[in-house]
Amino acid sequence: MTFKETNIKDYTPDAFGLKDKWMLITASKPDGTVNTMTASWGGFGVMWNKEVAFIVIRPQRYTREFVESSGSFSLTFFDKSYLKDLSYLGKVSGRDENKIEKTKLTIATEHGIPYFQEANSVIFAKKLFVQRIEENAFFDKKIIERWYPEKDFHYLYIAGISKILVKE
């Protein structure tokens, strides 16, 4: 399976379909260890005149340590045959085991950024901004009740999209 680079203007991600399809956020630490997490919240757009991806990661997620220690990360998207693996990667922490080894997924790298060979598409993103979501910023307090009963507010990352690969 090979990938080809595509122009960002030709790529139309289904941002509203993420909640049903999931993606993997993957990064590595300086020592080369890799971790990933399943995510369904995020989006794409333009910020500061750059094409960007928006992702959110809860503070307790192990993958956040990897994203924090790296300048870039990947977002990978898969067909439905990988839902079992994506579900597993979302339920098990990399702190407890090498969870990637227990899936059908194969790590590859592009300029030191890890991604998965089995993906249908890969977005490489360079961090531009991070800030913790704050309780006092919510207008609709029901969101806090529903999504943050433990007050474990996400960190919001805005990252410039540097490259997109699609399966040939």
Wavefront OBJ file of the C-alpha trace (Angstrom):
o trace
v 0.000 0.000 0.000
v 1.398 3.344 -0.987
v 0.441 6.948 -0.428
v 0.582 9.990 -2.621
v 0.793 13.548 -1.437
v -2.254 15.631 -2.195
v -2.694 19.366 -2.363
v -4.529 20.701 0.656
v -6.944 22.525 -1.662
v -7.964 19.155 -3.157
v -8.537 17.446 0.189
v -12.002 17.697 1.679
v -12.092 16.075 5.111
v -15.465 15.149 6.533
v -15.092 17.142 9.756
v -18.710 16.515 10.751
v -18.313 12.787 10.161
v -15.510 12.477 12.724
v -17.924 11.684 15.509
v -18.881 8.506 13.651
v -15.560 7.584 12.033
v -12.871 8.430 14.579
v -9.238 9.220 13.914
v -5.934 8.523 15.595
v -3.788 11.311 17.028
v -0.213 10.033 17.021
v 3.061 11.566 18.204
v 6.477 10.509 19.414
v 8.756 11.568 22.223
v 12.384 12.590 21.583
v 13.502 9.049 22.514
v 11.444 7.658 19.600
v 8.643 6.046 21.597
v 5.252 6.416 19.939
v 1.770 6.646 21.376
v -1.632 7.166 19.837
v -5.197 7.791 20.905
v -8.574 7.549 19.254
v -10.427 10.841 18.862
v -13.660 12.023 17.324
v -13.657 15.682 18.347
v -11.797 18.196 16.262
v -12.042 20.108 13.065
v -10.369 21.811 10.149
v -10.314 25.394 9.025
v -8.252 28.506 8.547
v -6.548 30.410 11.337
v -3.855 33.058 11.058
v -4.059 32.646 7.275
v -3.009 28.990 7.567
v -4.894 25.762 6.929
v -5.182 24.156 10.352
v -6.490 21.209 12.296
v -8.088 21.654 15.720
v -7.768 18.780 18.175
v -8.560 18.428 21.860
v -6.916 16.130 24.388
v -7.903 15.618 28.012
v -5.131 16.273 30.559
v -5.008 12.682 31.797
v -4.476 11.150 28.364
v -1.029 9.624 27.945
v -0.861 10.743 24.325
v -0.886 14.359 25.501
v 2.633 13.858 26.903
v 3.759 12.821 23.425
v 2.033 15.714 21.658
v 3.484 18.114 24.237
v 7.028 16.839 23.732
v 6.884 16.984 19.950
v 6.533 19.862 17.527
v 4.313 17.834 15.190
v 1.833 14.980 15.176
v -0.274 13.037 12.704
v -3.984 12.503 12.285
v -4.858 9.255 10.544
v -8.187 8.140 9.145
v -9.209 4.558 8.370
v -11.933 2.532 6.727
v -14.479 0.678 8.847
v -12.481 -2.554 8.867
v -10.220 -0.952 11.519
v -12.971 0.079 13.960
v -12.099 -2.740 16.368
v -8.479 -1.544 16.545
v -9.511 2.100 16.896
v -11.894 1.174 19.690
v -9.152 -0.741 21.496
v -6.690 2.160 21.117
v -9.289 4.468 22.642
v -9.947 2.272 25.679
v -6.459 1.134 26.682
v -3.705 3.432 27.903
v -0.209 3.265 26.497
v 0.970 3.750 30.086
v -0.218 0.219 30.870
v 0.966 -1.666 27.785
v 2.293 -1.268 24.266
v -1.216 -1.089 22.888
v -0.183 -0.475 19.275
v 1.470 -3.933 19.175
v -1.914 -5.505 19.942
v -3.521 -4.091 16.784
v -3.199 -4.740 13.055
v -1.562 -1.338 12.624
v 1.990 -0.689 11.460
v 3.884 2.450 12.462
v 5.619 4.386 9.705
v 7.300 7.790 9.901
v 7.536 10.837 7.684
v 10.197 13.363 8.694
v 10.188 11.813 12.174
v 6.399 12.042 12.593
v 4.717 8.683 13.228
v 1.602 7.565 11.362
v 0.020 4.261 10.334
v 0.543 2.508 7.007
v -3.003 1.144 7.006
v -4.640 4.584 7.027
v -6.717 5.880 4.123
v -5.372 9.376 4.687
v -2.791 11.050 6.881
v -2.596 14.677 7.929
v 0.703 15.919 9.296
v 0.333 18.916 11.563
v 2.765 21.288 13.273
v 1.689 22.754 16.605
v 0.931 26.474 16.534
v -1.121 26.972 19.700
v -2.238 25.170 22.838
v -4.462 26.309 25.670
v -6.499 24.528 28.286
v -10.231 25.038 27.947
v -11.396 27.030 30.955
v -14.631 26.601 32.857
v -15.373 30.336 32.952
v -15.282 30.511 29.132
v -18.482 28.449 28.705
v -21.731 30.228 27.963
v -23.725 26.990 27.979
v -23.055 25.480 31.410
v -24.892 22.297 30.409
v -21.822 21.381 28.355
v -19.793 21.324 31.579
v -22.403 19.171 33.307
v -22.548 16.736 30.374
v -18.915 16.525 29.234
v -16.810 17.679 32.193
v -18.301 16.343 35.436
v -14.713 15.743 36.670
v -13.606 19.248 35.537
v -10.950 17.594 33.335
v -11.165 20.221 30.617
v -9.428 19.453 27.341
v -6.353 21.128 25.981
v -7.110 22.711 22.614
v -4.382 22.429 20.003
v -4.351 24.374 16.765
v -1.834 22.966 14.322
v -0.820 24.015 10.837
v -1.336 21.316 8.246
v 2.051 20.669 6.653
v 1.327 17.667 4.439
v -1.513 15.336 3.475
v -1.099 11.799 2.172
v -3.907 9.744 0.651
v -3.906 6.045 -0.147
v -3.269 5.321 -3.816
l 1 2 3 4 5 6 7 8 9 10 11 12 13 14 15 16 17 18 19 20 21 22 23 24 25 26 27 28 29 30 31 32 33 34 35 36 37 38 39 40 41 42 43 44 45 46 47 48 49 50 51 52 53 54 55 56 57 58 59 60 61 62 63 64 65 66 67 68 69 70 71 72 73 74 75 76 77 78 79 80 81 82 83 84 85 86 87 88 89 90 91 92 93 94 95 96 97 98 99 100 101 102 103 104 105 106 107 108 109 110 111 112 113 114 115 116 117 118 119 120 121 122 123 124 125 126 127 128 129 130 131 132 133 134 135 136 137 138 139 140 141 142 143 144 145 146 147 148 149 150 151 152 153 154 155 156 157 158 159 160 161 162 163 164 165 166 167 168
